[in-house]
Each structure stands twice: as C-alpha cells, then as structure tokens.
Amino acid sequence: MIHHIQDSNTRTNTFVGTVLTIFVNIQLEDLIQTIILAAVGAIVSFLVSIALKVFKNKFFH
C-alpha cells in the first residue's frame, strides 16, 4: 500500500514539474501566435460549417 502512495506521489510531482517547466519556457510570442492561430481556426471552422449548411439546404432540400 505504501509503495502505491509513493508511486502516485512521484507521478504527480513529475507531472507538475514537467508542466511548470513547460510553462516557464513558453515565450510570449509563441503564446500570442497560438492564440491567434486558434482564433483563426475557430472562425474558419465556423464559416465552413455555415457554408456547408447553406450548400446542403440549397442542393439537397
């Protein structure tokens, strides 16, 4: 039982350490670029969904 608790603590600490290391090493420019690309991707996805809906209603209704 104790081995299981230590193993769980080790995994948790390793995960948290990895996340913190990644967080500290992220550059502001990379973060801004990621936010912009995510926003562009969401907008394009939304517009394609609307276009496909219009296309379906126009030709298959």
LOTORBA-118689 format. One record per residue (C-alpha): residue number from 0; residue in three letters; x, y, z. Coordinates in nm, 3 decimals. Example, Ala and Ser with C-alpha at 12.3 -4.5 7.8 and 13.67 -1.06 7.14 Angstrom:
BEGIN
<atom 0; 'Ala'; <1.230; -0.450; 0.780>>;
<atom 1; 'Ser'; <1.367; -0.106; 0.714>>;
//
This chain:
BEGIN
<atom 0; 'Met'; <0.000; 0.000; 0.000>>;
<atom 1; 'Ile'; <0.280; 0.244; 0.088>>;
<atom 2; 'His'; <0.454; 0.167; -0.242>>;
<atom 3; 'His'; <0.136; 0.266; -0.429>>;
<atom 4; 'Ile'; <0.116; 0.601; -0.246>>;
<atom 5; 'Gln'; <0.483; 0.680; -0.316>>;
<atom 6; 'Asp'; <0.440; 0.584; -0.681>>;
<atom 7; 'Ser'; <0.135; 0.812; -0.707>>;
<atom 8; 'Asn'; <0.323; 1.100; -0.543>>;
<atom 9; 'Thr'; <0.618; 1.051; -0.777>>;
<atom 10; 'Arg'; <0.391; 1.058; -1.082>>;
<atom 11; 'Thr'; <0.210; 1.368; -0.958>>;
<atom 12; 'Asn'; <0.533; 1.551; -0.877>>;
<atom 13; 'Thr'; <0.683; 1.457; -1.214>>;
<atom 14; 'Phe'; <0.373; 1.579; -1.397>>;
<atom 15; 'Val'; <0.360; 1.909; -1.206>>;
<atom 16; 'Gly'; <0.733; 1.963; -1.256>>;
<atom 17; 'Thr'; <0.701; 1.900; -1.629>>;
<atom 18; 'Val'; <0.405; 2.137; -1.663>>;
<atom 19; 'Leu'; <0.583; 2.410; -1.469>>;
<atom 20; 'Thr'; <0.898; 2.368; -1.678>>;
<atom 21; 'Ile'; <0.698; 2.399; -2.000>>;
<atom 22; 'Phe'; <0.507; 2.700; -1.861>>;
<atom 23; 'Val'; <0.826; 2.882; -1.764>>;
<atom 24; 'Asn'; <0.988; 2.818; -2.104>>;
<atom 25; 'Ile'; <0.697; 2.941; -2.316>>;
<atom 26; 'Gln'; <0.778; 3.267; -2.489>>;
<atom 27; 'Leu'; <0.515; 3.542; -2.506>>;
<atom 28; 'Glu'; <0.539; 3.549; -2.885>>;
<atom 29; 'Asp'; <0.463; 3.176; -2.904>>;
<atom 30; 'Leu'; <0.163; 3.219; -2.676>>;
<atom 31; 'Ile'; <0.025; 3.508; -2.884>>;
<atom 32; 'Gln'; <0.082; 3.312; -3.207>>;
<atom 33; 'Thr'; <-0.102; 3.012; -3.061>>;
<atom 34; 'Ile'; <-0.397; 3.228; -2.953>>;
<atom 35; 'Ile'; <-0.419; 3.391; -3.297>>;
<atom 36; 'Leu'; <-0.399; 3.059; -3.480>>;
<atom 37; 'Ala'; <-0.665; 2.909; -3.254>>;
<atom 38; 'Ala'; <-0.896; 3.204; -3.319>>;
<atom 39; 'Val'; <-0.841; 3.186; -3.696>>;
<atom 40; 'Gly'; <-0.904; 2.812; -3.689>>;
<atom 41; 'Ala'; <-1.227; 2.856; -3.495>>;
<atom 42; 'Ile'; <-1.351; 3.128; -3.733>>;
<atom 43; 'Val'; <-1.268; 2.921; -4.042>>;
<atom 44; 'Ser'; <-1.435; 2.615; -3.894>>;
<atom 45; 'Phe'; <-1.748; 2.818; -3.816>>;
<atom 46; 'Leu'; <-1.761; 2.969; -4.166>>;
<atom 47; 'Val'; <-1.712; 2.631; -4.334>>;
<atom 48; 'Ser'; <-1.993; 2.486; -4.120>>;
<atom 49; 'Ile'; <-2.226; 2.766; -4.228>>;
<atom 50; 'Ala'; <-2.124; 2.727; -4.594>>;
<atom 51; 'Leu'; <-2.186; 2.351; -4.584>>;
<atom 52; 'Lys'; <-2.524; 2.405; -4.420>>;
<atom 53; 'Val'; <-2.624; 2.655; -4.691>>;
<atom 54; 'Phe'; <-2.494; 2.421; -4.963>>;
<atom 55; 'Lys'; <-2.689; 2.127; -4.816>>;
<atom 56; 'Asn'; <-3.011; 2.328; -4.788>>;
<atom 57; 'Lys'; <-2.976; 2.470; -5.140>>;
<atom 58; 'Phe'; <-2.899; 2.146; -5.325>>;
<atom 59; 'Phe'; <-3.038; 1.864; -5.110>>;
<atom 60; 'His'; <-3.358; 2.003; -4.966>>;
//
